[in-house]
Amino acid sequence: MMMNKTYYVVTILILFGFNSCQDVLDVAPEGQHSLDEIFSDENTTGAYLNSCYDSMNKHGFEYSKGGSRSGPPITMADNCYFYDSWGNTQYDGFTNTWGISPVWSDSQFIGHTLWDLNNRNIRRCNIFLARMADPKTVVPDEQTRLQWTAEVKVLRVYYYEELIKNYGPLPIISEVKSASYDGADLDRSMSYHDCAQWIFKQIDEAVKEPNLPWRFNNSNDKSRMTKGIAYAIKSRVAVFMSSPLFNNGQNYWSEAETITKDCLNQLLSHNYELYKTVSDPALYGTNAYRELFCKKVDYSDNPTNKENIYESRTEIDTYNYMQWLYGTPINSDKRSGLNPTQELVDSYPMADGSYVLDLENPYSDEKHLQPNFNTTSSYDEQNPYVNRDPRFYATVRYNGSQTINSKKVMTDLWTFYSGNCGINPSDKKRTKTGYYDNKYRPEDLRRGKWTLKASFPIYRLAELYLNYAEAAIESNHLDDALILGLNPIRDRVYMPHITYTSQNDLRLKYRNERRIEMVYEERRYEDIRRWHNPGEEVSEFRWTTGMWIDYNGTVNGKGMPTKTPEINDFTYKRVICGDGWDYTNNTWTGTGRERMIYDSKYLLSPILQPEAIRLESVTGKKWQNPGWE
């Protein structure tokens, strides 16, 4: 490329408040400059680094740059039912209304343009790295040059990981291309393993740089790449490349086991650890897992939360999202938001470690209305919410649990039909499953308490324990999977260690453990897809259910029982999400909400159709993912 003939024009965006970049606002606010001009001054060089972070995909409950409050990868899995005034399209994964007809764009499918945002930022990273290699580029000092180079290498693979986990393997573009480049030489024949090898190489180069920190100690730098993030990306990519959806029939689990073990050990040896000690026992008792998701991450040399590795740039505004938009009717909230499904509730073991259902065949019917109970479990169908895994109570509010009402008073939450928070299939303020979300909701959250915020983890140490456990199980190193991977996860919540009878038995228990440990962190949607072979239907996503509860006693005008209920005062009926009980005719009404996202085409996201057509025209090869043609 001849830089003296080709000029690139960029908009300088100040995002993170680097000290060296703040002054650029006085130099050229949102001005346009050639790259030679930008990289001739250390302030604008730093500002260009900021632009490499521009438009990063948001995660959690403000998913995408556009700020959709639905958290699509969370609602598209089988852990929750999401209902709001948009007619349930969020819950259906944008497939019940739009998915019946062709869906061509990311904005239709998951509410944002992953393809455009990540590719654009990869191009910026390529330009920045090329300029860092040029000694004429002006930087504050040479140590900063080395740090920024390593940082952007990690950032670039972060964007690539976002792309390939959604779209499948893609060509690696690691060099600066001219403005007229049309991609005619690109080839989609690379495997996921090929992409992974390039990612591993980039990470290995970056983490060797002494100036790249393991974590930053101030909130101004919270979105910047670190060695901790690099190893977290490497661990996740290792299990993805080995999974059925991406492994092309090859067995890479031994390689993945070595990688995930090293990544875990690297973090453990550099001041990362599971969050085990409750800082506010008056609110959270001994449930550190509960508290972990109810507080902002503190940034210091010795942070209280040493488990989180990387968080979403946008913190969870617990008032706007988890209260006003994801609340309860007794707190004057706008809608109930994420309603945990019965499938999720069924997955939580008993406190003694026994499982509620037969993990290999949990339901005897397609619609999950006929559970296959584990005959050795201590589970009581008539008293279903006692003596469960502590993570159940950290995640789910259920019939008879407690919550803060609009009067700032802890009160009983009743989800039976006539209760104060009773199930109702057509009222957006009331649960559709018989449950309300509890994760990311501080115990003292209430209307009017605006300052409460929580951090949404994109990477945390627990995932690296689980990644290693999965790779060890698939490599048939079962005891190692337990001792080094799963036992620490169980120990944190005072649950008995898992036992097993075979590799498949441990595989099923591991997958169940991963589900409940990482619930509402976007992992479930990715995991279920990658555990399927190409072309398979994702039956887990097709139907979800709730628990319709009737109370046989009397209630007052506020939906509260007039006496303390007895166990046998309640009747429990499993219901397909979207259905309701007709008390006049004693039958279910509605057609249920079949989720079209079970179709095999949803194993991968669609490339923007105009882009797919353009690439196919210049390369003469197929680009669109299967089923989206």
Stockholm file with secondary structure:
# STOCKHOLM 1.0

chainA/1-629         MMMNKTYYVVTILILFGFNSCQDVLDVAPEGQHSLDEIFSDENTTGAYLNSCYDSMNKHGFEYSKGGSRSGPPITMADNCYFYDSWGNTQYDGFTNTWGISPVWSDSQFIGHTLWDLNNRNIRRCNIFLARMADPKTVVPDEQTRLQWTAEVKVLRVYYYEELIKNYGPLPIISEVKSASYDGADLDRSMSYHDCAQWIFKQIDEAVKEPNLPWRFNNSNDKSRMTKGIAYAIKSRVAVFMSSPLFNNGQNYWSEAETITKDCLNQLLSHNYELYKTVSDPALYGTNAYRELFCKKVDYSDNPTNKENIYESRTEIDTYNYMQWLYGTPINSDKRSGLNPTQELVDSYPMADGSYVLDLENPYSDEKHLQPNFNTTSSYDEQNPYVNRDPRFYATVRYNGSQTINSKKVMTDLWTFYSGNCGINPSDKKRTKTGYYDNKYRPEDLRRGKWTLKASFPIYRLAELYLNYAEAAIESNHLDDALILGLNPIRDRVYMPHITYTSQNDLRLKYRNERRIEMVYEERRYEDIRRWHNPGEEVSEFRWTTGMWIDYNGTVNGKGMPTKTPEINDFTYKRVICGDGWDYTNNTWTGTGRERMIYDSKYLLSPILQPEAIRLESVTGKKWQNPGWE
#=GR chainA/1-629 SS CCTTTCCCEEECCCCSCCHHHHTHHHHCTTCEEEHHHHTTSHHHHHHHHHHHTTTCCCCTTSBTTTTBTTCHHHHTSSSEEEECTTTTTTTTTSCSSSTTSCCCSHHHHTSSCHHHHHHHHHHHHHHHHHHHTSTTSCCSCHHHHHHHHHHHHHHHHHHHHHHHHHHCCCCCCCSCCCTTCCCTTCCTTCCHHHHHHHHHHHHHHHHTCTTSCSSCSSGGGTTSCCHHHHHHHHHHHHHHHHSTTTSTTCCCHHHHHHHHHHHHHHHHTTTCCCCCSCSCHHHHTTCHHHHHTSSCCCCSSSCSCCSEEEECSSCEETTIIIIISSCCGGGTCSCCEEEECHHHHHHSCBTTSCCSBCTTSCBSSTTSCSBCBCTTCCCCTTSTTSSBCHHHHHHEECTTEEEECTTSCEEEECCSTTSTTCCCTTCTTSCSSSCEECTTCCTTCCTTCTTCEECCEEEEHHHHHHHHHHHHHHTTCHHHIIIIIIHHHHHHTTCCCCCCSSHHHHHHHHHHHHHHHSTTTTHHHHHHHHTSCTTCCCGGGTCCEEEEEEESSCBCTTSCBSSCCCGGGEEEEEEETTCEEETTTTEEESCCCCCGGGSGGGGSCCCCHHHHHHHHHHHSSCCSCTTCC
#=GC SS_cons         CCTTTCCCEEECCCCSCCHHHHTHHHHCTTCEEEHHHHTTSHHHHHHHHHHHTTTCCCCTTSBTTTTBTTCHHHHTSSSEEEECTTTTTTTTTSCSSSTTSCCCSHHHHTSSCHHHHHHHHHHHHHHHHHHHTSTTSCCSCHHHHHHHHHHHHHHHHHHHHHHHHHHCCCCCCCSCCCTTCCCTTCCTTCCHHHHHHHHHHHHHHHHTCTTSCSSCSSGGGTTSCCHHHHHHHHHHHHHHHHSTTTSTTCCCHHHHHHHHHHHHHHHHTTTCCCCCSCSCHHHHTTCHHHHHTSSCCCCSSSCSCCSEEEECSSCEETTIIIIISSCCGGGTCSCCEEEECHHHHHHSCBTTSCCSBCTTSCBSSTTSCSBCBCTTCCCCTTSTTSSBCHHHHHHEECTTEEEECTTSCEEEECCSTTSTTCCCTTCTTSCSSSCEECTTCCTTCCTTCTTCEECCEEEEHHHHHHHHHHHHHHTTCHHHIIIIIIHHHHHHTTCCCCCCSSHHHHHHHHHHHHHHHSTTTTHHHHHHHHTSCTTCCCGGGTCCEEEEEEESSCBCTTSCBSSCCCGGGEEEEEEETTCEEETTTTEEESCCCCCGGGSGGGGSCCCCHHHHHHHHHHHSSCCSCTTCC
//
